[in-house]
Amino acid sequence: MLKIFYDAMGFGVALLSAFLLFLLFIFWIAGLSGIIIAQKEKNVGNIWQIIVAVLFFPYPILWMLHQMIRQRQLM
């Protein structure tokens, strides 16, 4: 599968897409852990938020961006 993708798209596109997928995965994990840590700090157990974060891939990334903007405004 990787060989077909590499042959069809070329080295640059294959490298760029692999890098972007890696970054999205890292941001997803960071957002998911941020949601869990925020719930533990508030002693709130919203299991629905964790379920949505696991099933809907962009939610933890958008949550993390929202928290970053909120923190910047507080500073």
FENWOJO-V883639 format. One record per residue. N is the residue number from 1. RES is the residue in one small letter. OMEGA is omega in whole degrees, 0 to 359 (* if undefined). NEAR is the number of other ideal C-beta (glycine too) atoms within 12 Angstrom. D_FIRST is the distance of its C-alpha to the first C-alpha in Angstrom with 2 decimals. Layout:
n: {N:N}
res: {RES:RES}
omega: {OMEGA:OMEGA}
near: {NEAR:NEAR}
d_first: {D_FIRST:D_FIRST}
This chain:
n: {1:2:3:4:5:6:7:8:9:10:11:12:13:14:15:16:17:18:19:20:21:22:23:24:25:26:27:28:29:30:31:32:33:34:35:36:37:38:39:40:41:42:43:44:45:46:47:48:49:50:51:52:53:54:55:56:57:58:59:60:61:62:63:64:65:66:67:68:69:70:71:72:73:74:75}
res: {m:l:k:i:f:y:d:a:m:g:f:g:v:a:l:l:s:a:f:l:l:f:l:l:f:i:f:w:i:a:g:l:s:g:i:i:i:a:q:k:e:k:n:v:g:n:i:w:q:i:i:v:a:v:l:f:f:p:y:p:i:l:w:m:l:h:q:m:i:r:q:r:q:l:m}
omega: {179:179:179:179:179:180:183:187:183:186:185:181:179:179:180:180:177:179:180:177:177:179:178:178:179:179:178:178:180:178:179:178:176:178:181:179:179:178:179:179:181:183:179:181:177:181:180:181:178:179:178:181:180:185:182:190:183:185:180:179:178:177:181:177:177:179:178:178:179:178:179:178:178:179:*}
near: {8:12:9:9:17:16:12:13:16:12:13:11:15:20:16:15:19:18:14:14:16:14:15:19:17:17:24:26:20:22:32:29:20:29:34:24:18:25:20:14:10:12:8:15:14:16:13:15:23:25:16:19:29:19:14:19:19:18:24:33:25:20:30:27:18:19:20:18:13:14:13:10:9:8:7}
d_first: {0.00:3.80:5.43:5.22:6.26:8.59:9.91:10.63:12.20:13.58:14.39:16.80:14.99:11.86:14.52:16.67:14.29:13.25:17.01:18.02:15.87:17.40:20.81:20.58:19.82:22.78:25.03:24.24:25.26:28.27:29.42:29.11:31.14:33.59:34.23:34.89:37.15:39.04:39.75:41.01:43.28:44.83:45.08:43.47:41.01:39.23:36.55:35.58:34.49:32.15:30.72:30.21:28.62:26.06:25.30:25.62:23.30:25.43:28.71:28.76:27.82:30.56:32.93:32.45:33.14:36.19:37.46:37.09:39.10:41.65:42.10:42.60:45.26:47.01:47.25}
